[in-house]
Amino acid sequence: MVTGQLKSQVDKIWNTFWTGGISNPLTVIEQFTYLLFIRRLDEIQLVKEKQASMTRQPIKEPVYEEKFYPFRWGRFKNLEPQTMFDLFTRPSIDGMTVFDHMKTIGDEGGVFGEYMKGATFMIGTPRLLDQVVQMMDKIQMEDRDTKGDLYEYMLSKIASAGENGQFRTPRHIIRMMVDMVQPKKDDLICDPASGTSGFLVAAGEYIHHNHPEWFHDKDFREHYNSKMFTGIEFDSTMIRIGAMNLQLHGIRKPNLVLKDSLSESNADKRDCFTLVLANPPFTGSLDYDSVESSILKTVKTKKTELLFLGLMLRMLKTGGRAAVIVPQGVQFGTSNAHKAIRRELVEKQKLEAVISMPGGVFKPYAGVSTAVLIFTKTNSGGTDQVWFYDMRADGYSLDDKRQEIADNDIPDILQRFHNPEAETTRKRTEQSFFVPFEEIKANNWDLSINKYKEIEYEEVKYVSPAEIISQINDLDTDRMDLLKKLEGFLK
């Protein structure tokens, strides 16, 4: 949980970057991430030194060779601002700067170190660097939860969409989706549009909070740290941010892939995963030549939101599950491609649930209405009925401010979804209900809740016109009587 003190510390760092001339939110987070990484490297080295001291053995695979000790956080943080800045901007030891050396760490730096190519140091003044370093040094980050909360809060401060339509999925929506699918011990989890890796982090946190006993198993720990999580992202900045997010949440070596998920270069990701969690981009359009051919066999379209659904079906193993956010157009679009992908999900796979979300969920980034689809890949059908839920509130106001409010349907969604027996008797006038396969088929595979929801109209009885006129006449008589009394007072 993010404490008030932690929020205050992060807010001050954010404002210092801003007043120091770095106002782009992603740039702030990226520069913050680099410094956080350098601090972590020094912490890793300190642990190795303590172990070596206790065992009286030399350090195995040190993060810093002795000649590079001036590049350590614990050393340069005490220097004068200009001297510290020179270490970051003027090559010194072996022709490298602190920043250059950070890129050479490799395996000891975890998966984050693998994606440092192209990283750029953009803190432009000694004063700004010194201010940020001193403020970061005061943040206590001894445990995994604090580190994760710190970074999540920093990410929550992204206040505008990034390039290519990227924006951050609200954390509580991610948690809802993870809580619905409940990751299993042997799952292989993928987000094909991973961004900051929020879905992968949430899946890991679900396991930590609900199944801590799994970590007593050595095989599971190995699976968790190196095989369980895969994120695919084409933006190098985002993949670095996602890598740090995962590492600070205790996932040291996730499989992060710097590729375009829809391209031919990603064709090898086939029947690989047992769980897909994603909020793929839904404003883009691609040429057919840019898309991997097997996806087009499932859904021939240029729209990214439909292509990603086809991609997920290709990536999932038979029996694999998915929870994915889609724009409302996917639910009722009339193009052949829209109908084809809905038919694929309902007729050939097992579509389990459609949760319609209100338009304000993604504000201030976008006002489009969206839905969460939950489905299982079977390649043999299995959709007997689909559960629909009409989410009206998510615990936050649906305007640009997104302030916390009391109304929140998410607990109700989770309770109803995991107790399907109680849903079978619900009427179409309620907030959730089942719709049978045949009815969806008869409606051209439409997945809009309004297609099936019934509205109860209450009879309203109005006063007759004659009675209304009589009441007006009575009021008019009273008015005239009062007026005569007032005139009497003036005589």
The 8 nearest C-alpha neighbors of each residue, nearest first, counted from 0:
[[1, 2, 148, 144, 145, 149, 147, 3],
 [0, 2, 148, 5, 6, 3, 149, 152],
 [3, 1, 5, 4, 0, 6, 7, 148],
 [2, 4, 6, 5, 7, 1, 8, 0],
 [3, 5, 7, 2, 6, 8, 1, 9],
 [6, 4, 8, 2, 7, 3, 9, 1],
 [7, 5, 3, 9, 4, 8, 10, 2],
 [6, 8, 10, 4, 5, 9, 3, 11],
 [9, 7, 5, 11, 6, 10, 4, 12],
 [8, 10, 12, 6, 11, 7, 13, 5],
 [11, 9, 7, 13, 12, 8, 6, 14],
 [10, 12, 14, 8, 9, 13, 15, 7],
 [11, 13, 15, 9, 10, 14, 131, 16],
 [14, 12, 10, 16, 11, 15, 9, 17],
 [13, 15, 17, 11, 16, 12, 18, 10],
 [14, 16, 12, 18, 17, 13, 19, 11],
 [17, 15, 19, 13, 21, 14, 18, 12],
 [18, 16, 22, 14, 21, 19, 15, 20],
 [17, 19, 15, 20, 16, 14, 21, 22],
 [18, 20, 16, 17, 15, 21, 127, 124],
 [19, 21, 18, 17, 22, 16, 123, 15],
 [22, 20, 17, 16, 19, 23, 27, 26],
 [21, 23, 17, 24, 20, 27, 16, 26],
 [22, 24, 26, 25, 21, 27, 17, 28],
 [25, 23, 27, 26, 157, 22, 28, 158],
 [26, 24, 28, 27, 23, 29, 157, 161],
 [25, 27, 29, 23, 28, 24, 30, 21],
 [28, 26, 24, 30, 25, 29, 31, 23],
 [27, 29, 31, 25, 26, 30, 32, 24],
 [28, 30, 32, 26, 31, 27, 25, 33],
 [31, 29, 33, 32, 27, 28, 26, 34],
 [30, 32, 28, 34, 29, 33, 27, 35],
 [33, 31, 35, 29, 30, 34, 28, 36],
 [34, 32, 36, 30, 35, 31, 37, 29],
 [35, 33, 37, 36, 31, 32, 38, 30],
 [34, 36, 32, 38, 33, 37, 31, 39],
 [35, 37, 39, 33, 34, 38, 32, 40],
 [38, 36, 34, 40, 39, 35, 33, 72],
 [37, 39, 35, 41, 36, 72, 40, 34],
 [40, 38, 42, 36, 41, 37, 43, 35],
 [41, 39, 43, 37, 42, 38, 36, 44],
 [40, 42, 44, 38, 39, 43, 71, 72],
 [43, 41, 39, 45, 40, 44, 46, 38],
 [44, 42, 40, 46, 41, 45, 39, 47],
 [43, 45, 41, 47, 42, 46, 62, 48],
 [44, 46, 48, 42, 47, 43, 41, 49],
 [47, 45, 49, 43, 48, 44, 50, 42],
 [46, 48, 44, 50, 45, 49, 51, 58],
 [47, 49, 45, 51, 46, 50, 52, 44],
 [50, 48, 52, 46, 51, 47, 53, 45],
 [51, 49, 47, 53, 52, 48, 54, 46],
 [50, 52, 56, 48, 54, 55, 49, 53],
 [53, 51, 55, 49, 50, 54, 48, 56],
 [52, 54, 50, 51, 55, 49, 56, 48],
 [55, 53, 51, 56, 52, 50, 57, 49],
 [56, 54, 52, 51, 53, 57, 50, 58],
 [55, 57, 51, 54, 58, 52, 53, 50],
 [58, 56, 51, 59, 55, 52, 48, 54],
 [59, 57, 51, 61, 47, 60, 56, 48],
 [58, 60, 61, 57, 47, 51, 56, 62],
 [59, 61, 58, 62, 107, 63, 47, 64],
 [62, 60, 63, 59, 58, 64, 44, 47],
 [61, 63, 44, 107, 60, 64, 40, 104],
 [64, 62, 61, 67, 65, 68, 44, 71],
 [63, 65, 67, 66, 61, 62, 68, 60],
 [66, 64, 68, 67, 63, 69, 61, 62],
 [65, 67, 64, 68, 92, 69, 63, 70],
 [66, 68, 65, 64, 69, 70, 63, 92],
 [67, 69, 70, 65, 71, 66, 63, 64],
 [70, 68, 67, 71, 74, 75, 66, 72],
 [71, 69, 97, 68, 67, 75, 72, 74],
 [72, 70, 74, 68, 73, 69, 41, 75],
 [73, 71, 74, 38, 75, 76, 41, 37],
 [72, 74, 71, 76, 75, 41, 77, 38],
 [75, 73, 71, 72, 76, 69, 77, 70],
 [74, 76, 78, 77, 72, 83, 73, 69],
 [77, 75, 78, 74, 72, 73, 132, 133],
 [78, 76, 75, 74, 79, 73, 83, 80],
 [79, 77, 75, 76, 83, 82, 80, 74],
 [78, 80, 82, 81, 83, 77, 129, 76],
 [81, 79, 125, 83, 129, 82, 126, 84],
 [80, 82, 84, 125, 83, 79, 85, 126],
 [83, 81, 85, 79, 84, 80, 78, 86],
 [82, 84, 80, 86, 81, 85, 78, 75],
 [83, 85, 81, 125, 87, 86, 82, 80],
 [86, 84, 88, 89, 82, 87, 83, 81],
 [85, 87, 83, 84, 96, 88, 89, 97],
 [88, 86, 97, 96, 84, 85, 98, 89],
 [87, 89, 85, 86, 96, 84, 90, 98],
 [88, 90, 85, 86, 96, 87, 91, 95],
 [91, 89, 95, 96, 94, 88, 92, 86],
 [90, 92, 94, 95, 96, 93, 89, 86],
 [93, 91, 94, 95, 90, 67, 96, 66],
 [94, 92, 95, 91, 90, 96, 67, 66],
 [93, 95, 90, 91, 92, 96, 89, 99],
 [96, 94, 90, 99, 93, 92, 91, 100],
 [95, 97, 90, 99, 87, 98, 86, 89],
 [98, 96, 87, 100, 70, 99, 86, 101],
 [97, 99, 101, 96, 100, 87, 102, 120],
 [100, 98, 96, 101, 102, 95, 97, 103],
 [99, 101, 97, 103, 102, 98, 96, 95],
 [100, 102, 98, 99, 103, 104, 97, 37],
 [101, 103, 100, 99, 115, 104, 112, 98],
 [104, 102, 100, 101, 105, 99, 112, 115],
 [103, 105, 101, 108, 102, 107, 112, 106],
 [106, 104, 112, 103, 107, 108, 113, 109],
 [105, 107, 109, 108, 104, 112, 110, 113],
 [108, 106, 109, 105, 104, 62, 112, 60],
 [107, 109, 112, 106, 105, 104, 111, 110],
 [110, 108, 106, 107, 111, 112, 251, 252],
 [109, 111, 252, 113, 112, 242, 108, 251],
 [112, 110, 242, 113, 109, 114, 243, 239],
 [111, 113, 108, 105, 110, 114, 115, 109],
 [114, 112, 110, 111, 115, 105, 109, 106],
 [115, 113, 112, 116, 111, 239, 235, 110],
 [114, 116, 118, 102, 112, 113, 117, 111],
 [117, 115, 118, 114, 102, 113, 235, 112],
 [116, 118, 115, 119, 235, 114, 236, 102],
 [119, 117, 115, 116, 120, 236, 114, 102],
 [120, 118, 121, 117, 30, 98, 116, 115],
 [119, 121, 122, 118, 30, 98, 87, 33],
 [122, 120, 123, 119, 30, 26, 21, 124],
 [123, 121, 120, 124, 128, 127, 30, 21],
 [122, 124, 121, 125, 127, 128, 19, 20],
 [123, 125, 126, 127, 122, 128, 84, 19],
 [126, 124, 80, 84, 81, 128, 127, 129],
 [125, 127, 129, 124, 128, 80, 130, 81],
 [126, 128, 130, 124, 129, 125, 19, 131],
 [129, 127, 125, 131, 126, 130, 132, 122],
 [128, 130, 132, 126, 80, 127, 131, 133],
 [131, 129, 127, 133, 128, 132, 126, 134],
 [130, 132, 134, 128, 133, 129, 135, 12],
 [133, 131, 135, 129, 134, 130, 136, 128],
 [132, 134, 136, 130, 131, 135, 129, 137],
 [135, 133, 131, 136, 137, 132, 130, 12],
 [136, 134, 132, 137, 138, 133, 131, 12],
 [135, 137, 133, 134, 138, 132, 139, 76],
 [136, 138, 135, 134, 139, 133, 8, 132],
 [139, 137, 135, 136, 140, 134, 8, 5],
 [138, 140, 141, 137, 145, 136, 146, 142],
 [141, 139, 146, 145, 142, 138, 143, 149],
 [140, 142, 139, 143, 145, 146, 144, 138],
 [143, 141, 144, 145, 140, 146, 139, 147],
 [142, 144, 146, 145, 248, 147, 249, 247],
 [145, 143, 147, 146, 142, 148, 248, 0],
 [146, 144, 148, 147, 143, 142, 140, 149],
 [147, 145, 149, 143, 140, 247, 144, 148],
 [146, 148, 248, 144, 247, 150, 149, 145],
 [149, 147, 151, 145, 150, 146, 1, 144],
 [150, 148, 146, 152, 147, 151, 145, 153],
 [149, 151, 153, 147, 152, 148, 154, 146],
 [152, 150, 154, 148, 153, 149, 147, 155],
 [151, 153, 155, 154, 150, 149, 148, 156],
 [152, 154, 150, 151, 155, 156, 149, 9],
 [155, 153, 151, 156, 152, 157, 150, 28],
 [156, 154, 152, 153, 157, 151, 167, 158],
 [155, 157, 154, 153, 158, 152, 24, 13],
 [158, 156, 155, 24, 154, 159, 25, 153],
 [157, 159, 156, 160, 24, 363, 364, 155],
 [160, 158, 157, 364, 161, 166, 363, 24],
 [161, 159, 166, 165, 364, 164, 162, 158],
 [160, 162, 165, 164, 166, 159, 163, 25],
 [161, 163, 164, 165, 160, 166, 234, 159],
 [164, 162, 165, 161, 283, 280, 160, 282],
 [165, 163, 162, 161, 160, 166, 280, 282],
 [166, 164, 161, 163, 160, 162, 167, 280],
 [167, 165, 160, 161, 164, 168, 364, 159],
 [166, 168, 169, 165, 195, 157, 155, 194],
 [167, 169, 170, 166, 173, 172, 278, 361],
 [170, 168, 172, 171, 167, 173, 361, 360],
 [169, 171, 173, 172, 168, 174, 197, 201],
 [170, 172, 174, 173, 169, 175, 393, 168],
 [173, 171, 175, 174, 169, 170, 176, 168],
 [172, 174, 170, 176, 171, 175, 198, 177],
 [175, 173, 171, 177, 172, 176, 178, 201],
 [174, 176, 172, 178, 173, 177, 171, 179],
 [175, 177, 179, 173, 178, 174, 322, 172],
 [178, 176, 174, 179, 180, 175, 181, 202],
 [179, 177, 175, 181, 176, 180, 174, 413],
 [178, 180, 176, 177, 181, 175, 413, 416],
 [179, 181, 177, 178, 182, 176, 322, 320],
 [180, 182, 178, 179, 177, 183, 205, 202],
 [183, 181, 180, 186, 202, 184, 177, 206],
 [184, 182, 186, 185, 181, 206, 180, 187],
 [183, 185, 186, 182, 213, 219, 206, 210],
 [184, 186, 183, 187, 227, 219, 222, 182],
 [187, 185, 183, 273, 184, 188, 227, 274],
 [186, 188, 227, 272, 273, 274, 228, 185],
 [187, 189, 274, 228, 275, 227, 186, 272],
 [190, 188, 229, 275, 230, 228, 191, 276],
 [189, 191, 230, 193, 277, 276, 192, 275],
 [192, 190, 231, 193, 230, 260, 189, 277],
 [193, 191, 232, 279, 190, 231, 194, 277],
 [192, 194, 196, 190, 230, 232, 231, 191],
 [195, 193, 237, 196, 192, 232, 241, 238],
 [194, 196, 241, 197, 240, 237, 193, 238],
 [197, 195, 241, 193, 199, 194, 198, 200],
 [196, 198, 200, 199, 195, 201, 173, 170],
 [199, 197, 201, 200, 196, 173, 202, 276],
 [200, 198, 202, 196, 201, 197, 203, 228],
 [199, 201, 203, 197, 198, 202, 245, 196],
 [202, 200, 204, 198, 203, 199, 205, 197],
 [203, 201, 205, 199, 200, 204, 177, 198],
 [204, 202, 200, 206, 201, 205, 199, 207],
 [203, 205, 201, 207, 206, 202, 208, 200],
 [206, 204, 202, 208, 203, 207, 209, 201],
 [205, 207, 210, 203, 209, 204, 208, 202],
 [208, 206, 204, 211, 205, 210, 209, 203],
 [207, 209, 205, 206, 210, 204, 211, 203],
 [210, 208, 206, 207, 205, 211, 204, 212],
 [209, 211, 206, 212, 213, 207, 208, 205],
 [212, 210, 207, 213, 214, 209, 208, 206],
 [211, 213, 210, 214, 215, 216, 207, 209],
 [214, 212, 211, 215, 210, 216, 219, 184],
 [213, 215, 216, 212, 220, 211, 219, 217],
 [216, 214, 213, 212, 217, 220, 211, 219],
 [215, 217, 214, 219, 218, 213, 220, 212],
 [216, 218, 220, 219, 215, 221, 214, 222],
 [219, 217, 221, 220, 216, 222, 223, 214],
 [218, 220, 222, 216, 221, 217, 223, 214],
 [221, 219, 223, 217, 222, 218, 214, 224],
 [220, 222, 218, 224, 219, 223, 225, 217],
 [223, 221, 219, 226, 220, 225, 227, 224],
 [224, 222, 227, 220, 221, 225, 219, 226],
 [225, 223, 250, 221, 252, 222, 251, 220],
 [224, 226, 252, 253, 222, 223, 221, 227],
 [227, 225, 222, 228, 223, 224, 253, 254],
 [226, 228, 187, 223, 222, 188, 225, 186],
 [229, 227, 188, 253, 226, 189, 254, 187],
 [230, 228, 254, 189, 255, 253, 188, 190],
 [229, 231, 255, 190, 193, 189, 191, 256],
 [232, 230, 191, 256, 193, 192, 255, 257],
 [231, 233, 257, 192, 193, 258, 234, 238],
 [232, 234, 258, 259, 257, 235, 231, 260],
 [235, 233, 237, 236, 232, 238, 257, 194],
 [236, 234, 238, 237, 239, 233, 257, 114],
 [237, 235, 239, 238, 234, 240, 29, 118],
 [236, 238, 240, 194, 234, 239, 235, 195],
 [237, 239, 241, 235, 240, 236, 242, 232],
 [240, 238, 242, 236, 241, 237, 111, 114],
 [239, 241, 237, 243, 238, 242, 195, 244],
 [242, 240, 195, 196, 238, 244, 239, 243],
 [243, 241, 111, 239, 245, 244, 240, 238],
 [242, 244, 246, 240, 245, 241, 111, 247],
 [243, 245, 241, 247, 242, 246, 240, 248],
 [246, 244, 248, 250, 242, 243, 247, 200],
 [245, 247, 250, 251, 243, 249, 248, 244],
 [246, 248, 147, 244, 249, 146, 245, 243],
 [249, 247, 147, 245, 246, 143, 250, 244],
 [248, 250, 246, 247, 251, 143, 245, 224],
 [251, 249, 246, 245, 224, 248, 252, 253],
 [250, 252, 246, 224, 249, 109, 253, 110],
 [253, 251, 225, 110, 224, 109, 250, 254],
 [254, 252, 225, 228, 255, 229, 251, 250],
 [253, 255, 229, 228, 230, 256, 252, 226],
 [256, 254, 230, 229, 231, 253, 257, 238],
 [255, 257, 231, 258, 230, 232, 254, 229],
 [258, 256, 233, 232, 231, 255, 235, 238],
 [259, 257, 233, 232, 256, 260, 231, 265],
 [258, 260, 233, 262, 261, 232, 265, 257],
 [261, 259, 265, 262, 258, 191, 231, 232],
 [260, 262, 290, 259, 291, 265, 263, 310],
 [263, 261, 290, 291, 264, 259, 265, 260],
 [262, 264, 291, 266, 265, 290, 261, 292],
 [265, 263, 262, 266, 258, 259, 267, 291],
 [264, 266, 263, 267, 260, 262, 268, 261],
 [265, 267, 263, 268, 264, 291, 269, 262],
 [268, 266, 265, 269, 264, 263, 271, 314],
 [269, 267, 266, 314, 265, 271, 270, 313],
 [268, 270, 314, 271, 313, 267, 266, 315],
 [269, 271, 316, 314, 315, 272, 313, 268],
 [272, 270, 269, 314, 316, 315, 268, 273],
 [273, 271, 315, 187, 316, 274, 188, 270],
 [272, 274, 319, 187, 186, 316, 315, 320],
 [273, 275, 188, 320, 321, 319, 272, 187],
 [276, 274, 321, 189, 188, 190, 322, 320],
 [277, 275, 322, 190, 323, 321, 198, 189],
 [278, 276, 323, 190, 279, 275, 192, 324],
 [277, 279, 324, 323, 280, 192, 325, 168],
 [278, 280, 192, 277, 281, 304, 307, 324],
 [281, 279, 282, 304, 303, 278, 283, 164],
 [282, 280, 304, 303, 283, 279, 326, 325],
 [281, 283, 280, 284, 303, 164, 304, 302],
 [284, 282, 303, 281, 302, 285, 280, 304],
 [283, 285, 302, 301, 303, 286, 282, 281],
 [286, 284, 301, 287, 289, 302, 283, 303],
 [287, 285, 288, 289, 301, 284, 290, 300],
 [286, 288, 289, 290, 285, 301, 300, 295],
 [287, 289, 286, 290, 291, 285, 292, 262],
 [290, 288, 287, 286, 262, 285, 291, 263],
 [289, 291, 262, 261, 287, 288, 292, 263],
 [290, 292, 263, 262, 293, 294, 261, 266],
 [293, 291, 295, 294, 290, 296, 263, 287],
 [292, 294, 296, 295, 291, 297, 313, 266],
 [295, 293, 296, 309, 297, 292, 310, 291],
 [294, 296, 299, 298, 292, 297, 293, 300],
 [297, 295, 293, 294, 298, 299, 292, 309],
 [296, 298, 295, 294, 309, 299, 293, 340],
 [297, 299, 295, 296, 336, 300, 340, 309],
 [300, 298, 295, 336, 296, 297, 301, 294],
 [299, 301, 302, 336, 298, 306, 295, 305],
 [300, 302, 285, 284, 286, 303, 287, 299],
 [303, 301, 284, 300, 304, 305, 283, 306],
 [302, 304, 306, 305, 283, 284, 281, 307],
 [305, 303, 281, 307, 306, 302, 280, 325],
 [306, 304, 308, 303, 307, 302, 309, 340],
 [305, 307, 303, 309, 308, 304, 310, 302],
 [306, 308, 310, 309, 305, 304, 303, 311],
 [309, 307, 311, 305, 310, 306, 312, 304],
 [308, 310, 306, 312, 307, 294, 311, 297],
 [311, 309, 307, 313, 308, 312, 294, 306],
 [312, 310, 314, 308, 313, 309, 315, 307],
 [311, 313, 309, 310, 315, 314, 308, 376],
 [312, 314, 310, 311, 269, 315, 270, 309],
 [315, 313, 269, 270, 311, 312, 271, 268],
 [316, 314, 272, 270, 319, 312, 313, 271],
 [315, 317, 270, 319, 272, 273, 271, 318],
 [316, 318, 377, 376, 319, 315, 378, 270],
 [317, 319, 376, 377, 316, 375, 320, 273],
 [320, 318, 273, 316, 315, 317, 376, 274],
 [321, 319, 375, 274, 374, 273, 376, 275],
 [322, 320, 275, 374, 274, 373, 276, 323],
 [323, 321, 373, 276, 372, 176, 275, 371],
 [322, 324, 277, 372, 371, 278, 276, 321],
 [323, 325, 371, 278, 370, 372, 277, 369],
 [324, 326, 370, 369, 371, 327, 323, 329],
 [327, 325, 369, 328, 329, 368, 370, 281],
 [326, 328, 369, 330, 329, 368, 370, 325],
 [329, 327, 332, 330, 326, 331, 325, 337],
 [328, 330, 327, 332, 331, 326, 337, 325],
 [331, 329, 446, 447, 327, 328, 445, 332],
 [330, 332, 445, 328, 329, 447, 446, 333],
 [333, 331, 328, 337, 329, 334, 330, 338],
 [332, 334, 337, 331, 338, 335, 336, 328],
 [335, 333, 337, 336, 332, 338, 339, 331],
 [334, 336, 338, 337, 339, 333, 299, 332],
 [335, 337, 339, 334, 338, 298, 300, 299],
 [338, 336, 334, 332, 339, 335, 340, 329],
 [337, 339, 335, 341, 336, 340, 342, 334],
 [340, 338, 336, 342, 337, 341, 335, 343],
 [339, 341, 343, 342, 337, 338, 298, 336],
 [342, 340, 344, 338, 343, 339, 444, 345],
 [341, 343, 339, 345, 340, 346, 344, 444],
 [344, 342, 340, 347, 341, 346, 345, 339],
 [343, 345, 348, 341, 342, 350, 346, 347],
 [344, 346, 342, 350, 343, 348, 382, 349],
 [345, 347, 380, 342, 343, 348, 344, 382],
 [346, 348, 380, 343, 379, 378, 344, 345],
 [349, 347, 380, 344, 377, 376, 378, 345],
 [350, 348, 382, 381, 375, 374, 380, 345],
 [349, 351, 374, 345, 344, 382, 352, 373],
 [352, 350, 385, 374, 373, 349, 386, 382],
 [351, 353, 386, 373, 385, 372, 387, 350],
 [352, 354, 372, 387, 371, 355, 386, 388],
 [355, 353, 388, 371, 370, 387, 389, 356],
 [354, 356, 370, 389, 390, 388, 353, 369],
 [357, 355, 390, 370, 369, 354, 368, 358],
 [358, 356, 368, 359, 391, 360, 390, 355],
 [357, 359, 368, 367, 366, 360, 356, 369],
 [358, 360, 397, 362, 366, 361, 357, 398],
 [361, 359, 358, 362, 357, 397, 356, 393],
 [362, 360, 365, 359, 364, 363, 366, 358],
 [363, 361, 364, 365, 359, 399, 366, 360],
 [362, 364, 399, 365, 361, 400, 366, 398],
 [365, 363, 362, 361, 160, 159, 166, 366],
 [366, 364, 362, 361, 367, 363, 359, 358],
 [365, 367, 358, 359, 362, 361, 368, 364],
 [366, 368, 358, 365, 369, 326, 359, 361],
 [369, 367, 358, 357, 327, 326, 356, 366],
 [368, 370, 326, 327, 356, 325, 355, 367],
 [371, 369, 355, 356, 354, 325, 324, 327],
 [370, 372, 324, 354, 323, 353, 325, 373],
 [371, 373, 353, 323, 322, 352, 374, 324],
 [374, 372, 322, 352, 351, 321, 350, 371],
 [375, 373, 350, 351, 321, 349, 320, 372],
 [376, 374, 320, 349, 319, 318, 377, 321],
 [375, 377, 348, 318, 317, 319, 378, 320],
 [376, 378, 348, 379, 317, 318, 380, 375],
 [379, 377, 347, 348, 380, 376, 317, 349],
 [380, 378, 377, 347, 348, 381, 346, 349],
 [381, 379, 347, 348, 346, 349, 382, 378],
 [380, 382, 349, 383, 348, 379, 377, 347],
 [383, 381, 349, 384, 350, 345, 380, 436],
 [382, 384, 436, 381, 435, 385, 349, 437],
 [383, 385, 435, 436, 434, 382, 433, 386],
 [384, 386, 351, 434, 352, 433, 350, 387],
 [385, 387, 433, 352, 432, 351, 353, 434],
 [388, 386, 353, 431, 432, 354, 352, 433],
 [389, 387, 431, 354, 430, 390, 355, 353],
 [388, 390, 355, 430, 391, 354, 431, 387],
 [391, 389, 356, 355, 392, 388, 408, 357],
 [390, 392, 357, 389, 356, 408, 393, 407],
 [393, 391, 407, 408, 406, 394, 390, 395],
 [392, 394, 407, 395, 408, 409, 406, 391],
 [393, 395, 407, 404, 406, 403, 392, 405],
 [396, 394, 403, 404, 402, 401, 393, 397],
 [395, 397, 401, 402, 398, 404, 403, 394],
 [396, 398, 359, 401, 360, 395, 399, 362],
 [397, 399, 400, 396, 401, 359, 362, 363],
 [398, 400, 363, 362, 401, 397, 359, 396],
 [399, 401, 398, 402, 396, 363, 397, 362],
 [402, 400, 396, 395, 399, 398, 397, 403],
 [401, 403, 395, 396, 400, 404, 397, 398],
 [402, 404, 395, 394, 396, 401, 405, 406],
 [405, 403, 395, 394, 406, 396, 402, 407],
 [404, 406, 394, 407, 403, 395, 392, 393],
 [407, 405, 394, 404, 392, 408, 393, 395],
 [406, 408, 394, 393, 392, 409, 405, 410],
 [407, 409, 411, 392, 393, 410, 390, 412],
 [408, 410, 412, 411, 407, 393, 413, 175],
 [411, 409, 413, 412, 408, 414, 407, 175],
 [410, 412, 414, 408, 409, 413, 415, 407],
 [413, 411, 409, 415, 410, 414, 416, 408],
 [414, 412, 416, 410, 411, 415, 417, 409],
 [413, 415, 411, 412, 417, 416, 410, 418],
 [416, 414, 418, 412, 417, 413, 411, 419],
 [417, 415, 413, 418, 414, 419, 412, 179],
 [416, 418, 415, 414, 419, 413, 179, 412],
 [417, 419, 415, 416, 420, 421, 414, 422],
 [418, 420, 422, 421, 416, 417, 415, 423],
 [421, 419, 422, 418, 423, 424, 417, 415],
 [420, 422, 419, 423, 418, 424, 415, 425],
 [423, 421, 419, 425, 420, 424, 432, 415],
 [424, 422, 421, 425, 420, 433, 419, 432],
 [425, 423, 422, 426, 421, 432, 420, 433],
 [424, 426, 422, 432, 423, 429, 427, 431],
 [427, 425, 428, 429, 432, 424, 431, 453],
 [426, 428, 452, 453, 429, 432, 425, 451],
 [427, 429, 453, 426, 454, 452, 455, 430],
 [430, 428, 427, 431, 426, 425, 432, 452],
 [429, 431, 389, 388, 428, 432, 390, 427],
 [432, 430, 388, 387, 429, 389, 386, 425],
 [431, 433, 425, 387, 386, 427, 422, 426],
 [432, 434, 386, 385, 384, 387, 423, 435],
 [433, 435, 385, 384, 386, 436, 432, 438],
 [436, 434, 384, 438, 437, 383, 385, 433],
 [435, 437, 384, 439, 383, 438, 440, 382],
 [438, 436, 440, 439, 435, 441, 383, 384],
 [437, 439, 441, 440, 436, 435, 442, 434],
 [440, 438, 444, 442, 436, 441, 437, 445],
 [441, 439, 444, 437, 442, 438, 443, 436],
 [440, 442, 438, 439, 443, 437, 444, 436],
 [443, 441, 439, 440, 444, 445, 438, 450],
 [442, 444, 445, 440, 441, 439, 338, 342],
 [445, 443, 440, 439, 442, 342, 341, 446],
 [444, 446, 331, 443, 442, 447, 330, 439],
 [447, 445, 330, 331, 448, 444, 439, 353],
 [448, 446, 330, 449, 450, 445, 331, 451],
 [447, 449, 450, 451, 452, 446, 387, 389],
 [450, 448, 452, 451, 447, 453, 446, 389],
 [451, 449, 448, 447, 452, 445, 446, 442],
 [452, 450, 449, 448, 453, 427, 434, 447],
 [451, 453, 449, 427, 448, 450, 428, 454],
 [452, 454, 428, 427, 451, 455, 449, 429],
 [455, 453, 428, 456, 452, 427, 429, 449],
 [456, 454, 457, 428, 453, 427, 458, 429],
 [455, 457, 454, 458, 459, 453, 428, 460],
 [456, 458, 459, 455, 454, 460, 428, 461],
 [457, 459, 456, 460, 455, 461, 454, 462],
 [458, 460, 457, 461, 456, 462, 455, 463],
 [461, 459, 458, 462, 463, 457, 464, 456],
 [460, 462, 463, 459, 464, 458, 467, 466],
 [461, 463, 466, 464, 467, 460, 465, 459],
 [462, 464, 466, 465, 461, 467, 468, 460],
 [465, 463, 467, 466, 468, 462, 469, 461],
 [466, 464, 468, 463, 467, 469, 462, 470],
 [465, 467, 469, 463, 468, 464, 470, 462],
 [466, 468, 464, 470, 469, 465, 471, 463],
 [469, 467, 471, 465, 470, 466, 464, 472],
 [468, 470, 466, 472, 467, 471, 465, 473],
 [471, 469, 473, 467, 472, 468, 466, 474],
 [472, 470, 468, 474, 473, 469, 475, 467],
 [471, 473, 475, 469, 470, 474, 476, 468],
 [474, 472, 470, 476, 475, 471, 477, 469],
 [475, 473, 471, 477, 472, 476, 478, 470],
 [474, 476, 472, 478, 473, 477, 471, 479],
 [475, 477, 473, 479, 478, 474, 472, 480],
 [478, 476, 474, 480, 475, 479, 473, 481],
 [477, 479, 475, 481, 476, 480, 474, 482],
 [478, 480, 482, 476, 481, 477, 475, 483],
 [481, 479, 477, 483, 482, 478, 476, 484],
 [482, 480, 484, 478, 483, 479, 477, 485],
 [481, 483, 479, 485, 484, 480, 478, 486],
 [484, 482, 486, 480, 485, 481, 479, 487],
 [485, 483, 487, 481, 482, 486, 480, 488],
 [484, 486, 482, 488, 487, 483, 481, 489],
 [485, 487, 483, 489, 484, 488, 482, 490],
 [488, 486, 484, 485, 489, 490, 483, 482],
 [487, 489, 485, 486, 490, 484, 483, 482],
 [488, 490, 486, 487, 485, 484, 483, 482],
 [489, 487, 488, 486, 485, 484, 483, 482]]
